[in-house]
């Protein structure tokens, strides 16, 4: 993939068992919030080859949808804006999340910096809370070398995480969040993750500002 146009086509048409490989840095000119992706990817490898994607603009969507048994590696995201006002928005981030009943997704060597992730809606019914974080609502994931720097993550309600939303049944290794701000109008939020169940952590670091009714480095 050599251009934003090719990338957009690939992410809407390559859905299962193939590899999408970036061959250059890309500016998605995202001020219009015009990004469109597929809803779900199965066993797809997303290889950024250490290239940078600038100015992702995603309104009511994300860069990637649900990942089922995928690989996301060697990407840098700079100056992304991911915004949702939907009542039933779920994972708001670079990815929407990982299929809770699907295969394990591996994320390695990903940086997210200078970006905004926000949910502007009010409180939703039980089960429809948005999870705002660079990695969305991420269950069944192995994450290594994930770095977030100078991001703003905000919601009028609950479940805001500086790195990952709700990483149930997951592992996070050698990852950090610095110089970022987590803002939650409700509770269940944290500078690193929001609510979590069965998470393995090895070598993590998190000096992040938190503004929430119930806040902590982690939220368990």
PAZA-276319 format. One record per residue (C-alpha): residue number from 1; y, x, z; residue in three letters. Coordinates in nm, 4 decimals, m for minus. Example, Ala and Ser with C-alpha at 12.3 -4.5 7.8 and 13.67 -1.06 7.14 Angstrom:
<pt 1 <m0.4500 1.2300 0.7800> 'ALA'>
<pt 2 <m0.1060 1.3670 0.7140> 'SER'>
//
This chain:
<pt 1 <0.0000 0.0000 0.0000> 'UNK'>
<pt 2 <0.3245 0.1589 m0.1207> 'UNK'>
<pt 3 <0.5885 m0.1148 m0.0845> 'UNK'>
<pt 4 <0.6838 m0.4122 0.1355> 'UNK'>
<pt 5 <0.5831 m0.6459 m0.1486> 'UNK'>
<pt 6 <0.2355 m0.4933 m0.1671> 'UNK'>
<pt 7 <0.2062 m0.5080 0.2114> 'UNK'>
<pt 8 <0.2985 m0.8767 0.2192> 'UNK'>
<pt 9 <0.0406 m0.9524 m0.0496> 'UNK'>
<pt 10 <m0.2310 m0.7534 0.1287> 'UNK'>
<pt 11 <m0.1732 m0.9218 0.4651> 'UNK'>
<pt 12 <m0.2012 m1.2657 0.3060> 'UNK'>
<pt 13 <m0.5071 m1.1929 0.0924> 'UNK'>
<pt 14 <m0.7176 m0.9189 0.2551> 'UNK'>
<pt 15 <m0.8819 m1.1110 0.5348> 'UNK'>
<pt 16 <m1.2276 m0.9725 0.5976> 'UNK'>
<pt 17 <m1.4194 m0.6449 0.5883> 'UNK'>
<pt 18 <m1.1680 m0.4280 0.4009> 'UNK'>
<pt 19 <m0.9062 m0.1591 0.4713> 'UNK'>
<pt 20 <m0.5290 m0.1854 0.4346> 'UNK'>
<pt 21 <m0.3755 0.1626 0.4268> 'UNK'>
<pt 22 <m0.0014 0.2389 0.4349> 'UNK'>
<pt 23 <0.1109 0.5168 0.2021> 'UNK'>
<pt 24 <0.4828 0.5237 0.2897> 'UNK'>
<pt 25 <0.7426 0.4181 0.5465> 'UNK'>
<pt 26 <0.8693 0.0646 0.4816> 'UNK'>
<pt 27 <1.1815 m0.1368 0.5571> 'UNK'>
<pt 28 <1.1000 m0.5087 0.5716> 'UNK'>
<pt 29 <1.4680 m0.6134 0.5899> 'UNK'>
<pt 30 <1.3814 m0.8583 0.8624> 'UNK'>
<pt 31 <1.7126 m1.0168 0.9567> 'UNK'>
<pt 32 <1.6066 m1.3368 0.7804> 'UNK'>
<pt 33 <1.2844 m1.3687 0.9847> 'UNK'>
<pt 34 <1.0877 m1.4193 0.6661> 'UNK'>
<pt 35 <0.7549 m1.2496 0.7368> 'UNK'>
<pt 36 <0.4344 m1.4399 0.6576> 'UNK'>
<pt 37 <0.0798 m1.3338 0.7501> 'UNK'>
<pt 38 <m0.2676 m1.4794 0.7458> 'UNK'>
<pt 39 <m0.3814 m1.6658 1.0559> 'UNK'>
<pt 40 <m0.6878 m1.4514 1.1189> 'UNK'>
<pt 41 <m0.8426 m1.1198 1.0160> 'UNK'>
<pt 42 <m1.2086 m1.0284 1.0655> 'UNK'>
<pt 43 <m1.3374 m0.6682 1.0597> 'UNK'>
<pt 44 <m1.0276 m0.5439 0.8769> 'UNK'>
<pt 45 <m0.8996 m0.1876 0.9270> 'UNK'>
<pt 46 <m0.5206 m0.1566 0.9351> 'UNK'>
<pt 47 <m0.4440 0.2151 0.8886> 'UNK'>
<pt 48 <m0.0765 0.3064 0.9136> 'UNK'>
<pt 49 <m0.1330 0.6779 0.8550> 'UNK'>
<pt 50 <0.1519 0.7392 1.1041> 'UNK'>
<pt 51 <0.4080 0.5689 0.8804> 'UNK'>
<pt 52 <0.6894 0.3575 1.0260> 'UNK'>
<pt 53 <0.7569 m0.0097 0.9564> 'UNK'>
<pt 54 <1.1252 m0.0890 1.0109> 'UNK'>
<pt 55 <1.2965 m0.4239 1.0606> 'UNK'>
<pt 56 <1.0034 m0.6617 1.0810> 'UNK'>
<pt 57 <1.1494 m1.0117 1.1036> 'UNK'>
<pt 58 <0.9027 m1.2794 1.2162> 'UNK'>
<pt 59 <1.0042 m1.6334 1.3099> 'UNK'>
<pt 60 <0.7224 m1.8529 1.4437> 'UNK'>
<pt 61 <0.4715 m1.5890 1.3358> 'UNK'>
<pt 62 <0.3906 m1.2196 1.3915> 'UNK'>
<pt 63 <0.3172 m0.9113 1.1823> 'UNK'>
<pt 64 <m0.0550 m0.9874 1.2124> 'UNK'>
<pt 65 <m0.2379 m1.3023 1.3196> 'UNK'>
<pt 66 <m0.5525 m1.3097 1.5343> 'UNK'>
<pt 67 <m0.7687 m0.9982 1.5079> 'UNK'>
<pt 68 <m1.1463 m1.0408 1.5310> 'UNK'>
<pt 69 <m1.3318 m0.7097 1.5452> 'UNK'>
<pt 70 <m1.0502 m0.5234 1.3672> 'UNK'>
<pt 71 <m0.8940 m0.1770 1.3911> 'UNK'>
<pt 72 <m0.5175 m0.1211 1.4120> 'UNK'>
<pt 73 <m0.4299 0.2489 1.4166> 'UNK'>
<pt 74 <m0.1596 0.5061 1.3503> 'UNK'>
<pt 75 <0.1426 0.2732 1.3148> 'UNK'>
<pt 76 <0.5035 0.2941 1.4302> 'UNK'>
<pt 77 <0.7087 m0.0272 1.4478> 'UNK'>
<pt 78 <1.0846 0.0191 1.4820> 'UNK'>
<pt 79 <1.3537 m0.2506 1.5218> 'UNK'>
<pt 80 <1.1231 m0.5513 1.4959> 'UNK'>
<pt 81 <1.2422 m0.9033 1.5820> 'UNK'>
<pt 82 <0.9710 m1.1569 1.6646> 'UNK'>
<pt 83 <1.1069 m1.4931 1.7793> 'UNK'>
<pt 84 <0.9482 m1.8326 1.8457> 'UNK'>
<pt 85 <1.0766 m2.1725 1.9538> 'UNK'>
<pt 86 <0.7540 m2.3661 1.9040> 'UNK'>
<pt 87 <0.6178 m2.5622 2.1966> 'UNK'>
<pt 88 <0.2654 m2.4397 2.1264> 'UNK'>
<pt 89 <0.3456 m2.0760 2.0432> 'UNK'>
<pt 90 <0.0790 m1.8516 2.1929> 'UNK'>
<pt 91 <0.0885 m1.4770 2.1275> 'UNK'>
<pt 92 <0.4378 m1.3547 2.0361> 'UNK'>
<pt 93 <0.4287 m0.9885 1.9334> 'UNK'>
<pt 94 <0.3356 m0.7439 1.6608> 'UNK'>
<pt 95 <0.0023 m0.9249 1.6632> 'UNK'>
<pt 96 <m0.0651 m1.2806 1.7777> 'UNK'>
<pt 97 <m0.3706 m1.1701 1.9706> 'UNK'>
<pt 98 <m0.7457 m1.1315 1.9513> 'UNK'>
<pt 99 <m1.0003 m1.4068 1.9052> 'UNK'>
<pt 100 <m1.1339 m1.4674 2.2566> 'UNK'>
<pt 101 <m1.4859 m1.5347 2.1303> 'UNK'>
<pt 102 <m1.4841 m1.2753 1.8509> 'UNK'>
<pt 103 <m1.5588 m0.9060 1.8221> 'UNK'>
<pt 104 <m1.3773 m0.6286 2.0063> 'UNK'>
<pt 105 <m1.0610 m0.5021 1.8365> 'UNK'>
<pt 106 <m0.9589 m0.1355 1.8703> 'UNK'>
<pt 107 <m0.5925 m0.0335 1.8787> 'UNK'>
<pt 108 <m0.5057 0.3377 1.8772> 'UNK'>
<pt 109 <m0.1928 0.5471 1.8260> 'UNK'>
<pt 110 <0.0572 0.2617 1.7928> 'UNK'>
<pt 111 <0.4253 0.2868 1.8886> 'UNK'>
<pt 112 <0.6643 m0.0089 1.9233> 'UNK'>
<pt 113 <1.0297 0.0768 1.9853> 'UNK'>
<pt 114 <1.3822 m0.0698 1.9707> 'UNK'>
<pt 115 <1.2425 m0.4213 1.9251> 'UNK'>
<pt 116 <1.2917 m0.7797 2.0449> 'UNK'>
<pt 117 <1.0139 m1.0269 2.1286> 'UNK'>
<pt 118 <1.1325 m1.3649 2.2523> 'UNK'>
<pt 119 <1.0239 m1.7223 2.3171> 'UNK'>
<pt 120 <1.3167 m1.9626 2.3308> 'UNK'>
<pt 121 <1.1342 m2.2782 2.4282> 'UNK'>
<pt 122 <1.1177 m2.4497 2.7654> 'UNK'>
<pt 123 <0.8106 m2.5069 2.9797> 'UNK'>
<pt 124 <0.5020 m2.6216 2.7903> 'UNK'>
<pt 125 <0.2042 m2.8261 2.9072> 'UNK'>
<pt 126 <m0.0776 m2.6388 3.0806> 'UNK'>
<pt 127 <m0.2685 m2.4224 2.8355> 'UNK'>
<pt 128 <0.0213 m2.3823 2.5931> 'UNK'>
<pt 129 <0.2203 m2.1042 2.7599> 'UNK'>
<pt 130 <0.3475 m1.8360 2.5254> 'UNK'>
<pt 131 <0.2456 m1.4765 2.5918> 'UNK'>
<pt 132 <0.5360 m1.2515 2.4970> 'UNK'>
<pt 133 <0.4560 m0.8806 2.4552> 'UNK'>
<pt 134 <0.4311 m0.6184 2.1794> 'UNK'>
<pt 135 <0.0573 m0.6895 2.1564> 'UNK'>
<pt 136 <0.0731 m1.0673 2.2009> 'UNK'>
<pt 137 <m0.2186 m1.2434 2.3711> 'UNK'>
<pt 138 <m0.4838 m0.9744 2.3530> 'UNK'>
<pt 139 <m0.8338 m1.0357 2.4830> 'UNK'>
<pt 140 <m1.1385 m0.8221 2.4043> 'UNK'>
<pt 141 <m0.9397 m0.5149 2.3037> 'UNK'>
<pt 142 <m0.9759 m0.1414 2.3531> 'UNK'>
<pt 143 <m0.6276 0.0079 2.3497> 'UNK'>
<pt 144 <m0.5546 0.3819 2.3514> 'UNK'>
<pt 145 <m0.2273 0.5698 2.3028> 'UNK'>
<pt 146 <m0.0064 0.2613 2.2834> 'UNK'>
<pt 147 <0.3583 0.3521 2.3438> 'UNK'>
<pt 148 <0.6461 0.1073 2.3856> 'UNK'>
<pt 149 <1.0062 0.2239 2.4208> 'UNK'>
<pt 150 <1.3419 0.0474 2.4474> 'UNK'>
<pt 151 <1.2176 m0.3065 2.3830> 'UNK'>
<pt 152 <1.3424 m0.6415 2.5144> 'UNK'>
<pt 153 <1.0776 m0.9045 2.5946> 'UNK'>
<pt 154 <1.2069 m1.2439 2.6996> 'UNK'>
<pt 155 <1.0939 m1.5997 2.7678> 'UNK'>
<pt 156 <1.2480 m1.9024 2.9366> 'UNK'>
<pt 157 <0.9136 m1.9522 3.1096> 'UNK'>
<pt 158 <0.6078 m1.7464 3.2111> 'UNK'>
<pt 159 <0.3771 m1.4712 3.0837> 'UNK'>
<pt 160 <0.5908 m1.1830 2.9628> 'UNK'>
<pt 161 <0.4409 m0.8341 2.9506> 'UNK'>
<pt 162 <0.6039 m0.5023 2.8660> 'UNK'>
<pt 163 <0.2980 m0.3822 2.6732> 'UNK'>
<pt 164 <0.0269 m0.6479 2.6479> 'UNK'>
<pt 165 <0.0128 m1.0211 2.7157> 'UNK'>
<pt 166 <m0.3117 m1.1260 2.8806> 'UNK'>
<pt 167 <m0.5602 m0.8419 2.8127> 'UNK'>
<pt 168 <m0.8719 m1.0063 2.9537> 'UNK'>
<pt 169 <m1.2004 m0.8175 2.9120> 'UNK'>
<pt 170 <m1.0130 m0.5172 2.7729> 'UNK'>
<pt 171 <m0.9383 m0.1514 2.8382> 'UNK'>
<pt 172 <m0.6083 0.0370 2.8159> 'UNK'>
<pt 173 <m0.5986 0.4167 2.8175> 'UNK'>
<pt 174 <m0.3229 0.6784 2.7898> 'UNK'>
<pt 175 <m0.0473 0.4222 2.7279> 'UNK'>
<pt 176 <0.3062 0.3736 2.8562> 'UNK'>
<pt 177 <0.6130 0.1512 2.8493> 'UNK'>
<pt 178 <0.9571 0.3082 2.9054> 'UNK'>
<pt 179 <1.3213 0.2032 2.8856> 'UNK'>
<pt 180 <1.2305 m0.1615 2.8238> 'UNK'>
<pt 181 <1.3391 m0.4898 2.9839> 'UNK'>
<pt 182 <1.1106 m0.7824 3.0722> 'UNK'>
<pt 183 <1.2926 m1.1140 3.1285> 'UNK'>
<pt 184 <1.1039 m1.4243 3.2429> 'UNK'>
<pt 185 <1.2512 m1.7551 3.3539> 'UNK'>
<pt 186 <0.9265 m1.8347 3.5334> 'UNK'>
<pt 187 <0.6585 m1.6182 3.6874> 'UNK'>
<pt 188 <0.3243 m1.4528 3.5921> 'UNK'>
<pt 189 <0.5040 m1.1618 3.4264> 'UNK'>
<pt 190 <0.4880 m0.7856 3.4563> 'UNK'>
<pt 191 <0.6350 m0.4632 3.3311> 'UNK'>
<pt 192 <0.3022 m0.3608 3.1792> 'UNK'>
<pt 193 <0.0893 m0.6754 3.1440> 'UNK'>
<pt 194 <0.1132 m1.0398 3.2465> 'UNK'>
<pt 195 <m0.1885 m1.2294 3.3844> 'UNK'>
<pt 196 <m0.5164 m1.0448 3.3501> 'UNK'>
<pt 197 <m0.8874 m1.0735 3.4243> 'UNK'>
<pt 198 <m1.1326 m0.7813 3.3962> 'UNK'>
<pt 199 <m0.9098 m0.4983 3.2735> 'UNK'>
<pt 200 <m0.9844 m0.1246 3.2819> 'UNK'>
<pt 201 <m0.6812 0.1060 3.3099> 'UNK'>
<pt 202 <m0.6794 0.4849 3.2690> 'UNK'>
<pt 203 <m0.3626 0.6977 3.2672> 'UNK'>
<pt 204 <m0.0818 0.4474 3.2250> 'UNK'>
<pt 205 <0.2902 0.4786 3.2992> 'UNK'>
<pt 206 <0.5550 0.2094 3.3257> 'UNK'>
<pt 207 <0.9211 0.2478 3.4307> 'UNK'>
<pt 208 <1.0438 m0.0883 3.2946> 'UNK'>
<pt 209 <1.3163 m0.3226 3.4232> 'UNK'>
<pt 210 <1.1825 m0.6632 3.5262> 'UNK'>
<pt 211 <1.3871 m0.9812 3.5735> 'UNK'>
<pt 212 <1.1525 m1.2608 3.6824> 'UNK'>
<pt 213 <1.0944 m1.5138 3.9579> 'UNK'>
<pt 214 <0.7609 m1.3421 4.0231> 'UNK'>
<pt 215 <0.7464 m0.9878 3.8925> 'UNK'>
<pt 216 <0.5507 m0.6657 3.9307> 'UNK'>
<pt 217 <0.4307 m0.3645 3.7404> 'UNK'>
<pt 218 <0.1171 m0.5684 3.6744> 'UNK'>
<pt 219 <0.0506 m0.9368 3.7251> 'UNK'>
<pt 220 <m0.3025 m1.0196 3.8479> 'UNK'>
//
